[in-house]
Amino acid sequence: MTAELVRGQNHPLSQDRLTIRISAGAPVLAGATLSDENGTVHGPQWVAHPGAPALPGVETPRQAAGDHRLAVDLGALPEAVHRVHVFLALPTGAGAPLRFGAVAAPHTTVETPDGTELACYTLTGLDSETAVLALELYRRQGAWKVRAVGQGYAAGLTALLADQGLHGAADLAAAAHEAAVPGRPGTSPAPSSVSSRRETSPHETAASTAPVTPAPGPGETRAPRPQDTPAAGPPPSYGPQQPDPAPPHETRNPYDAQTSAAPHVPGARVDYSHPGRRPHGAPPAEPQAAGDTPAQPVAGDAVGWSMEERLYNQVWGMFEDLARTTAAYRSAVDFADARLEKELDRALTDPRGRLGAAGDAAREAAHARRTQLVDQARAVLDRDLAQLTAESEVVEPALPPAYARWDNPVWHGYRVPTEPPMALRLGDLRLPESGQLSIPLLVRLPLERGLWVDSGPTAEFDGFPDSAQLRHLALEAAVALAARLLAVHPAGDFAVQVIDPAGAGAAAFTPLTRTGVLTAPPAGGAAGVTQTLERLTRRVDLVQMAVRGGAPESLPADVDTARQLLIVNDFPHGFDDRAVTRLRYLADEGPDVGVNLLLVADREDAAGYGPLLDPLWRSLMRLTPLPDDHFADPWVGHAWTYEPSLVPPGSQVVHQVLTEVARAMTKYR
């Protein structure tokens, strides 16, 4: 059975050798880019286009046409390649359509060499775009999947290639357009075997040593960019196959397809068979059992130079998969609701079927179709959630302390590390559709911005009965973060200072004060606030001057070069205008020279400062002591519910860990 994909949905691929058929309402040029695990294209030699149609594992057509066939052999791709993106672009020049919105929606089909269809996707919703990423083939846990992308670019092929990190995108796009001019003599020759071209390409060695670029963090959302002449000859042949008409076109959704005739090529035999039926006597395809069996999850099954890096990349892969599969489900439900509304309106406007048994039957049929679509989408989502849950159950116990929850057994054998980690767990993220499945929120270290634990009422807990208890929970969350930062850094590499003007947080700070991991007692009163801020401001200034002057060894002996975390409780209590200015300075300039803020505050308490503090709040990453849906992922922009990483009630794990940290700090001194 063919999987009819909607935007963002993925489907497993059961074979390595594939044919990708493309049918468009106008001549388009088709190509493919090869990229690493981060989606980066490392050079022109990673792009197959009409001017350079053959790469190891991929062959694309040589000219623009209304129908295309791309040959892909996933087993023949270089090891450095983790993603294959299939793109389409409208030709330039007189007579070419100005945008995809002016032509019929392109339709793509992924099939095996024998013609068995695995998945199809219609690129609906395009408007001003002149280039579009249609499909993505990507490697996941040792297996390959196909994802419907459908991201368009109004700025054309140049913008599409540049968005994948390709230098010289404009020159390559111009070369592709020049080679794809309709009417160019010749067609793409049939490849003898894509898998036979396994020779090492010049870019393969360079890609295998390319550094891993971290995925963008939550909140750093890259918004998607908004975006008729017949072919000179028949589409290229990729092996001995029966002529096949163009696949069905869809105007709205794959679940509501409308057929269209294949373009007639002069001199070619016309095929009058229905595009949705097999030729008479053709045996039905055997079900692809292998494609329905998810791969056994393995912890660390991702790229990276170390297990820590592989686990980090695997967690981000799970984050992306959950975002996209949920987006596909929501898109399918939205389409089902829209179609139901349209069908009900049609039934009401028809006087013959408005009343009586015919009208009731029409409405029942419309609701049944809506239920069928939603159930089908939910089945796909449940399949993906089950696989991600199984992966989470394997990955979570294998996480190192910097990534692990406080109830993870890894803390029982804790030892002070000798190297700082590459990332830190700030909490967990979940979606309403994900049930009990949550994804660790990992951020790279060193922190590029400060943190703000919001002690005010959250959206889900507005009107919390005890604001004092809410403030206490916020401070406990901040202390747990500070304890984790101390625990995952080598002795002497990280220090924590505390400002608590009124002493309201004495009980919450007990794990830090009792174990002796603070460099100084919590600063109280206006004088303590001023002294602490002056000391840290001086450190930032001196380190900046030393770094800019190229003489870091010239720092005075009293300057602590360890990274600093300043916890500020009950802001702005105890702060005058000068202290507020210094705090803003530390928030802006501190992270670059190793000073970060951890602010525990209710923004309403500082409302008297007006817009003066708006830059401060924007510069900090907002966290909450209770679940709140204020994070957005960088792929589709879902509102994710954040849950803090808190210590289990009654647990002594933080005290035990900080005792080890204090002992190591004593030896270091």
Residue pairs with C-beta under 8 A, 6 or more apart in sequence:
1 287
2 109
2 117
2 118
2 119
2 120
3 11
3 118
3 119
3 120
4 119
4 120
4 121
4 254
4 255
5 11
5 119
5 120
5 121
5 146
5 147
5 148
5 254
5 328
6 121
6 148
6 253
6 254
6 328
6 331
6 332
6 335
6 377
7 121
7 125
7 148
7 149
7 150
7 327
7 328
7 331
8 147
8 148
8 149
8 324
8 325
8 327
8 328
8 331
8 636
9 147
9 148
9 324
9 325
9 328
9 331
9 332
9 380
10 145
10 146
10 147
10 148
10 321
10 324
10 325
10 328
10 384
11 118
11 119
11 145
11 146
11 147
11 291
12 143
12 144
12 145
12 291
12 292
12 294
13 74
13 110
13 118
13 137
13 143
13 144
13 145
13 146
13 291
14 112
14 118
14 288
14 290
14 291
15 112
15 118
15 288
16 73
16 74
16 75
16 76
16 144
16 195
17 71
17 72
17 73
17 74
17 75
17 112
17 113
17 194
17 195
18 71
18 72
18 73
18 74
18 110
18 111
18 112
18 113
18 118
18 137
19 69
19 70
19 71
19 72
19 110
19 111
19 112
19 113
19 238
20 68
20 69
20 70
20 71
20 72
20 86
20 108
20 109
20 110
20 111
20 135
21 67
21 68
21 69
21 108
21 109
21 111
21 244
21 247
22 28
22 30
22 67
22 68
22 69
22 70
22 86
22 88
22 106
22 107
22 108
22 109
22 134
23 66
23 67
23 106
23 107
23 108
23 246
23 247
23 249
23 262
24 66
24 67
24 88
24 103
24 104
24 106
24 107
25 66
25 103
25 104
25 105
25 106
25 249
26 66
26 90
26 96
26 97
26 103
26 104
26 228
27 64
27 65
27 66
27 91
27 96
27 182
27 228
27 229
27 230
27 231
28 64
28 65
28 66
28 68
28 88
28 89
28 90
28 91
28 106
29 49
29 50
29 61
29 63
29 64
29 88
29 89
29 90
29 91
29 176
29 177
29 180
30 60
30 61
30 68
30 70
30 86
30 87
30 88
31 47
31 48
31 49
31 50
31 60
31 86
31 87
31 89
31 176
32 47
32 48
32 55
32 58
32 60
32 70
32 72
32 84
32 85
32 86
32 87
33 41
33 46
33 47
33 48
33 84
33 85
33 87
33 161
33 164
33 166
34 41
34 46
34 47
34 48
34 55
34 57
34 58
34 77
34 78
34 81
34 83
34 84
35 41
35 42
35 46
35 81
35 82
35 83
35 84
35 85
35 164
35 165
36 42
36 80
36 81
36 82
36 83
36 207
36 210
37 82
37 83
37 139
37 212
37 302
37 303
37 313
38 212
38 213
38 215
39 83
39 85
39 164
39 165
40 164
40 165
40 210
40 213
41 47
41 161
41 164
41 165
41 166
42 165
42 203
42 206
42 207
42 210
43 166
43 167
43 203
43 206
44 52
44 166
44 168
44 172
45 55
45 201
45 202
45 203
46 55
46 81
46 166
46 203
46 207
47 55
47 161
47 166
47 172
47 176
48 54
48 55
48 58
48 59
48 60
49 60
49 172
49 175
49 176
49 179
49 180
50 60
50 61
50 62
50 63
50 64
50 176
50 179
50 180
51 175
51 176
51 178
51 179
51 180
53 59
53 60
53 61
53 62
53 188
54 60
54 191
54 197
55 201
56 76
56 77
56 78
56 197
56 198
56 199
56 201
56 204
57 72
57 73
57 74
57 75
57 76
57 77
57 78
57 81
57 84
57 194
57 195
57 197
58 70
58 71
58 72
58 73
58 77
58 84
58 194
59 70
59 71
59 188
59 191
59 194
59 238
60 68
60 70
60 188
61 68
61 69
61 70
61 187
61 188
61 235
61 236
62 179
62 180
62 184
62 186
62 187
62 188
62 236
63 179
63 180
63 181
63 182
63 184
63 186
63 187
63 188
63 231
63 232
64 91
64 180
64 181
64 182
64 231
65 182
65 231
65 232
65 233
65 235
66 230
66 231
66 246
66 263
67 231
67 235
67 246
67 262
67 263
68 235
68 236
69 235
69 236
69 237
69 238
70 86
71 191
71 194
71 238
72 84
72 137
72 194
73 193
73 194
73 195
74 84
74 137
74 144
75 195
76 194
76 195
76 196
76 197
76 198
77 84
78 200
78 201
78 203
78 204
78 207
78 208
79 204
79 208
80 203
80 204
80 207
80 208
80 210
81 207
82 138
82 139
82 303
83 136
83 137
83 138
83 139
84 136
84 137
84 138
85 133
85 135
85 136
85 137
85 149
85 164
86 108
86 133
86 134
86 135
86 136
86 137
87 131
87 132
87 133
87 134
87 157
87 160
88 106
88 123
88 131
88 132
88 134
89 130
89 131
89 132
89 156
89 157
89 160
89 173
89 176
89 177
90 96
90 97
90 98
90 99
90 100
90 130
90 131
90 156
91 177
91 180
91 181
91 182
92 177
93 181
95 228
95 229
97 103
97 228
98 130
99 126
99 127
99 128
99 129
99 130
99 154
100 106
100 123
100 126
100 127
100 129
100 130
100 132
100 152
100 227
101 126
101 127
101 128
101 129
103 228
104 249
104 251
104 260
105 122
105 123
105 124
105 126
105 249
105 250
105 251
106 122
106 123
106 132
106 134
107 120
107 121
107 122
107 123
107 246
107 247
107 248
107 249
107 250
108 120
108 121
108 122
108 123
108 134
108 135
109 117
109 119
109 120
109 247
110 117
110 118
110 119
110 120
110 135
110 146
111 117
111 118
112 118
113 238
113 239
114 285
115 241
115 242
115 244
116 285
116 288
118 146
118 288
118 291
119 146
120 247
120 254
121 134
121 135
121 148
121 150
121 254
122 249
122 250
122 253
122 254
122 257
123 132
123 134
123 150
124 150
124 250
124 251
124 252
124 253
125 150
126 132
126 150
126 152
126 227
127 152
127 226
127 227
128 152
128 154
128 226
128 227
129 152
129 153
129 154
129 226
129 227
130 153
130 154
130 155
130 156
130 157
130 227
131 152
131 153
131 155
131 156
131 157
131 159
131 160
131 227
132 150
132 151
132 152
132 153
132 160
132 227
133 149
133 150
133 151
133 152
133 160
134 148
134 149
134 150
135 146
135 147
135 148
135 149
136 146
136 147
136 149
137 144
137 145
137 146
137 147
138 144
138 145
138 147
140 295
140 317
140 321
141 295
141 297
141 298
141 301
141 391
142 295
142 301
143 295
147 324
148 328
151 224
151 225
151 227
152 225
152 226
152 227
153 159
153 160
153 163
153 225
153 227
154 225
154 226
154 227
155 225
156 173
157 169
157 173
157 176
157 177
158 169
158 170
158 173
159 169
159 225
160 169
161 169
161 172
161 173
162 169
162 170
163 225
166 172
182 229
182 231
182 232
183 232
184 232
185 232
187 233
187 234
187 235
187 236
188 236
189 236
190 236
190 237
190 238
190 239
191 197
191 238
212 303
212 304
212 305
212 309
212 313
214 312
214 444
215 313
215 316
215 320
215 634
216 222
216 634
217 443
217 444
217 634
218 429
218 441
218 631
218 632
218 633
218 634
218 640
219 621
219 631
219 632
220 634
221 632
221 633
221 634
221 637
222 634
223 637
230 263
230 265
231 263
231 265
233 265
234 265
234 268
242 279
243 268
243 269
243 271
244 271
245 261
245 262
245 271
245 273
245 275
246 260
246 261
246 262
246 263
246 275
247 275
248 257
248 258
248 259
248 260
248 275
248 276
249 257
249 258
249 259
249 260
250 256
250 257
250 258
251 258
252 335
252 339
253 335
253 339
255 332
255 335
255 336
255 373
255 376
256 339
257 276
259 274
259 275
259 276
262 271
262 275
264 270
273 279
278 284
294 383
294 386
294 387
294 390
297 387
297 390
297 391
297 393
297 394
297 395
298 394
299 311
299 314
299 394
299 395
299 397
299 398
300 307
300 310
300 311
300 314
300 398
301 310
301 314
302 310
302 311
302 313
302 314
302 317
303 310
303 313
304 310
304 311
304 312
304 313
307 400
308 400
308 402
308 403
308 421
308 422
309 422
311 395
311 398
311 399
311 400
311 403
312 403
312 422
312 423
312 442
314 391
314 395
315 395
315 403
315 439
315 440
315 442
316 442
318 388
318 391
318 392
318 395
318 439
319 429
319 439
319 633
320 633
320 635
321 384
321 388
322 384
322 385
322 388
322 431
322 434
322 437
322 439
323 431
323 633
323 635
323 636
323 638
324 635
324 636
325 380
325 381
325 384
325 385
325 388
326 381
326 431
326 433
326 434
326 638
327 635
327 636
327 638
328 377
328 380
328 381
329 377
329 378
329 380
329 381
329 433
330 433
332 373
332 374
332 376
332 377
333 373
333 374
333 377
335 373
336 369
336 370
336 373
336 374
336 377
337 370
339 369
339 370
339 373
340 366
340 367
340 369
340 370
343 362
343 366
343 369
344 363
344 366
347 353
347 354
347 359
347 362
347 363
347 366
348 354
352 358
353 359
353 362
381 433
385 433
385 434
385 435
385 437
388 437
389 436
389 437
392 437
392 438
392 439
396 404
396 405
396 408
396 440
397 408
397 409
397 410
399 408
399 410
399 425
399 440
400 410
400 421
401 408
401 410
401 411
401 414
401 417
401 421
401 484
401 487
401 488
402 421
402 423
402 424
402 425
402 445
402 484
402 488
403 421
403 423
403 424
403 425
403 440
403 442
404 410
404 411
404 425
405 425
405 645
406 480
406 645
406 646
406 647
406 648
406 651
406 653
406 654
407 648
407 651
407 653
411 653
411 656
411 657
412 653
414 487
414 656
414 657
414 660
415 660
416 487
416 490
416 491
416 660
416 661
416 664
417 488
417 489
417 490
418 490
419 490
420 445
420 446
420 488
420 489
420 490
420 493
420 494
421 445
421 488
421 489
422 444
422 445
423 442
423 443
423 444
423 445
424 442
424 443
424 445
424 447
424 484
424 485
424 488
425 440
425 441
425 442
425 484
425 645
426 441
426 442
426 443
426 451
426 481
426 621
426 623
426 644
426 645
427 440
427 441
427 623
427 642
427 643
427 644
427 645
428 438
428 439
428 440
428 441
428 642
428 643
428 645
429 438
429 439
429 440
429 441
429 631
429 640
429 641
429 642
429 643
430 437
430 438
430 439
430 640
430 641
430 643
431 638
431 640
431 641
432 641
438 643
441 631
441 642
443 621
446 563
446 591
446 594
446 596
447 591
447 596
448 591
449 591
449 596
449 619
449 620
449 621
450 587
450 590
450 591
450 596
450 597
450 598
450 599
450 619
450 620
450 621
451 478
451 481
451 596
451 597
451 598
451 599
451 620
451 621
451 623
452 597
452 598
452 599
452 600
452 601
452 617
452 620
452 621
452 622
452 623
453 474
453 475
453 477
453 478
453 481
453 598
453 599
453 600
453 601
453 623
453 624
453 625
454 474
454 601
454 602
454 603
454 622
454 623
454 624
454 625
455 470
455 471
455 473
455 474
455 475
455 600
455 601
455 602
455 625
456 470
456 602
456 603
456 604
456 605
457 463
457 464
457 467
457 470
458 624
458 626
458 627
458 628
459 628
459 629
459 630
460 626
460 627
460 628
460 629
461 470
461 626
461 628
464 470
464 626
470 625
470 626
471 504
471 570
471 600
471 602
472 507
472 508
473 625
473 626
474 600
474 624
474 625
475 505
475 508
475 509
475 569
475 600
476 508
476 625
476 646
476 647
477 623
477 625
477 644
477 646
478 508
478 567
478 569
478 598
478 600
479 508
479 509
479 511
479 512
479 567
479 654
480 644
480 645
480 646
480 647
480 654
481 598
481 623
481 645
482 496
482 512
482 565
482 567
482 598
483 511
483 512
483 654
483 657
483 658
484 645
485 494
485 496
485 565
486 494
486 496
486 517
486 658
486 661
487 657
487 658
487 660
487 661
489 563
491 661
491 664
491 665
491 667
491 668
492 562
492 665
492 668
492 669
493 562
493 563
494 562
494 563
494 564
494 565
495 519
495 560
495 562
495 563
495 564
495 565
496 512
496 517
496 518
496 519
496 564
496 565
496 566
496 567
497 518
497 519
497 520
497 523
497 532
497 536
497 564
497 565
497 566
497 567
498 505
498 509
498 512
498 518
498 521
498 522
498 523
498 566
498 567
498 569
499 522
499 523
499 528
499 529
499 532
499 533
499 566
499 567
499 568
499 569
499 574
500 506
500 509
500 522
500 523
500 524
500 569
500 570
501 523
501 524
501 525
501 526
501 528
501 529
501 569
501 570
501 573
501 574
501 575
502 524
502 570
502 573
502 574
503 522
503 524
504 569
504 570
505 522
505 569
505 570
505 600
506 513
506 522
509 522
511 654
511 655
511 658
512 518
512 658
513 521
513 522
514 655
515 655
515 658
515 659
515 661
515 662
516 662
516 665
517 658
517 661
517 662
517 665
519 560
522 528
523 529
523 531
523 532
524 574
525 574
526 574
526 575
526 576
526 579
528 574
529 574
529 575
529 579
530 578
530 579
532 566
533 579
533 582
533 583
533 586
534 582
536 564
536 566
536 586
536 590
536 595
537 582
537 585
537 586
538 559
539 559
539 560
539 564
539 593
539 595
540 585
540 586
540 589
540 590
540 593
540 595
542 555
542 556
542 559
543 552
543 555
543 559
543 561
543 593
543 594
544 589
544 592
544 593
546 552
546 554
546 555
547 593
555 561
561 594
562 594
563 594
563 595
563 596
564 590
564 594
564 595
564 596
565 596
565 597
565 598
566 586
566 595
566 596
566 597
566 598
567 598
567 600
568 583
568 597
568 598
568 599
568 600
568 601
569 600
570 600
570 601
570 605
571 583
571 599
571 600
571 601
571 605
571 606
572 580
572 601
572 605
572 606
572 609
573 605
575 583
580 609
580 612
580 613
583 597
583 616
584 613
584 615
584 616
586 595
586 597
587 597
587 616
587 619
587 620
588 615
588 619
590 596
590 597
597 620
599 620
603 617
606 613
622 630
623 642
623 644
624 630
624 642
624 644
625 644
626 644
627 641
627 642
627 643
628 641
628 642
629 639
629 640
629 641
629 642
630 639
630 642
631 639
631 640
631 641
631 642
632 638
632 639
632 640
633 640
647 653
647 654
